[in-house]
């Protein structure tokens, strides 16, 4: 997730969205990454992709973000940063959370009340994943392909899944992992990461829970 600094807008009109898409496409190609879902919102960007090399993800995001800032500053006659500090990220276990993350991302326009119907939002991957619209940015993941043998079957199953409002607990888990830059998966996934990096990596709520949250009130 990339978020605009100071709650400013990072997109002002269609030209900005199209230009960002162009730089995103170049970054994916240059750094050998496959994009599975995205949502470009007025003040932030959500991306779900698979890098094929260890440092590809970082390189792709940095290159795309830098080039877009140069364009945005030049076009809108401004200087300085556009993005809020460093991007937020989470490494996910595909078989347990990939489709849930796609749903989380494609629902963002409605969650943020940018539109009343996320399926009609122009600047997301929903059209490619659910309606088979041609989108050169999107490459289906193997987990998505496993939804059915034919494109029509996959499309219908994906539509049925994503038409339901995202589960609140799953949404909270995704958001927490993202904001803490921690991985997201099951216990086996966390154990594997621990063996690789030598320490436990898992998103955890910080601080004591508020009394209202504990007794179920608001």
HELIX and SHEET records of a PDB file:
HELIX    1   1 UNK A    5  UNK A    7  5                                   3    
HELIX    2   2 UNK A   14  UNK A   30  1                                  17    
HELIX    3   3 UNK A   56  UNK A   76  1                                  21    
HELIX    4   4 UNK A   94  UNK A  106  1                                  13    
HELIX    5   5 UNK A  108  UNK A  111  1                                   4    
HELIX    6   6 UNK A  118  UNK A  120  5                                   3    
HELIX    7   7 UNK A  126  UNK A  130  1                                   5    
HELIX    8   8 UNK A  142  UNK A  145  1                                   4    
HELIX    9   9 UNK A  151  UNK A  162  1                                  12    
HELIX   10  10 UNK A  168  UNK A  179  1                                  12    
HELIX   11  11 UNK A  187  UNK A  197  1                                  11    
HELIX   12  12 UNK A  211  UNK A  214  1                                   4    
SHEET    1   A 3 UNK A   2  UNK A   3  0                                        
SHEET    2   A 3 UNK A  44  UNK A  51 -1                                        
SHEET    3   A 3 UNK A  33  UNK A  40 -1                                        
END                                                                             
